[in-house]
Amino acid sequence: MTQEVSEQAGLKIIPLGGLGEIGLNMMVFEYEDDIIVVDCGLMFPEPHMLGIDMVIPDISYLRERSDRVRGILLTHGHEDHIGALPFVLEDLPVPVYGTALTLGFVREKLKEYSLDSVTNLCVVKPRDTVSLGSFSVEFIRVSHSIVDGCALAIRTPEGVVIHTGDFKIDQTPVDKELTDLTTFSRYGSEGVLALMSDSTNIEREGYTLSEKLVGDAFHEIFPQCHGRIIVAAFSSNIHRVQQVVAAAERFGRKVLLNGRSMLANVQIARELGYLKIPEGLLIDLKDLPRLPKEEVCMVTTGSQGEPMSALTRIAMDDHKQIKLEAGDTVILSSRFIPGNEKTISDLINHLYRRGAEVYYEKVSEVHVSGHASQEELKLMLNIVQPRYFIPVHGEYRHLVKHVQLAEHVGIGRERCILAVNGDMVCFSGGKGELAGTVESGRVFVDGKGIGDVGEIVLKDRKHLSQDGMVVVIIAINQATGEIIYGPDIISRGFVFEDESQEFMDETKKVVLDTLAAHNMEVMGDWNEVKMEVRRILRRFFNKTIERRPVILPVIMEI
């Protein structure tokens, strides 16, 4: 039950997304009349969210206090941290702060939603400080699977809170930009009120491997390939694209970029100087026929087996311009996102059916994580030495295990705050505690509809998908109650009518017997008749074939 606690004194930290789930990251910091927001992400739909395009956080709490919101600060440019901005900025037209590549991706996203008029995007660099009301925020460089990632040191009247964003400690990053441990250490020496640290990889022991190892794997694989090479990766992983480009150049291959987001993100990264591609290395689709297969390398999206992606169409032999042949090599240079395992396995099987050799995470070092493993998380805790620890970014088990890790390095359980979405963490006089809850949740985006699909609609969709639908159409004389037409039985996803005629005839008889049991002339209330038809058919279907379709009686008065 939501408690109204907004008038409580001190610093309030409120997760509106990202705690208890992967994705949907949004964190609110509030002190008196000032509010800042860290990240504004979306979540891609889970399997039970039938027909949903994406999920965004419920910002009711912010909407009611829109005059207090001073700005949105972005840690990096992944969809689970920036994807909800087009929807949120319509309600909260506040300044947005982020590094150059992060805001480059944001501009492209706003353009997709015809929000080109949004101009209050403020570019910052690591170690820059932004002052917003009661808050002063320093951006701290961190390594991640995307360029220009930052942690945030948020200075408040109650003390400094460090939010790591997504990070790992890569000692040999592709761009030679190390996680800024010096600045983290400086804050640790000064004193940190609370550390909010990424929990995504808490279940992995040791250290996360360096991105450079993926480049080494490419340099081992490329000379063994005698046909075309197709590398599938996330379009935001500019370091990965850079390493493909380097391997292609070294082994005499031209590079074809494929996929709308891949083309857009590469263009943004090149314009900002984050991606270096030698002149003449890139080719277009029209150049493919004239080049020998051993001189072609394609970089494409679709590593998750998305149904309409170019890679899936290639695997299904349904691409108009690219046909996979024996001797071609496909490298899936990304992780299997939980929930996509079956789809990706099907994709790999289809690629093998086309005669290709396939490299993927389980059989080769063609992908490494962008998130810190246990030893790096311990290092962050020991460097920052926070008075309080709050795990963020993870499902509930990840948060619990991160608390256990913090205890293992000497942070007492009483100084670990395990919060989930909607919880309010309050700091006052140096003491931190959970202090109630606020309204939070998920808003479903379906086509152009935002929030008009709720749990009831999803339940209906699930019911329809599992059991099908039966429509009973009856035309009745308005004056006499005589049946003029029907009942006509139409089913979808229930039984195949042509092969179940006997069963459908029996269904009609059940409906007729039900109607005959009522005095139709004096009944008058057709809603009651519909309810009775629905009740009788539900019982009939359950008894005869043990199915529970959605039953929709339609009575027309003539």
Secondary structure, 3 states (H helix, E strand, C coil): CCCCCCCCCCEEEEEEECEEECCCCEEEEEECCEEEEECCCCECCCCCCCCCCEEEECCHHHHCCHHHEEEEECCCCCHHHHCCHHHHHHHCCCCEEECHHHHHHHHHHHHHCCCCCCCCEEECCCCCEEEECCEEEEEEECECCCCCCEEEEEEECCEEEEECCCCECCCCCCCCCCCCHHHHHHHHHHCEEEEEEECCCCCCCCCCCCCHHHHHHHHHHHHHCCCCEEEECCCCCHHHHHHHHHHHHHCCCEEEEECHHHHHHHHHHHHCCCCCCCCCCEECHHHHHHCCHHHEEEEECCCCCCCCCHHHHHHCCCCCCCCCCCCCEEEECCCCCCCCHHHHHHHHHHHHHCCCEEECCCCCCCCCCCCCCHHHHHHHHHHHCEEEEEEECEEHHHHHHHHHHHHHCCCCHHHECCCCCCEEEEEECCEEEEEEECCCCEEEEECCEECCCCHHHHHHHHHHHHHCEEEEEEEECCCCCCEEEEEEEEEECCCCHHHCHHHHHHHHHHHHHHHHCCCHHHHCCHHHHHHHHHHHHHHHHHHHCCCCCEEEEEEEEC
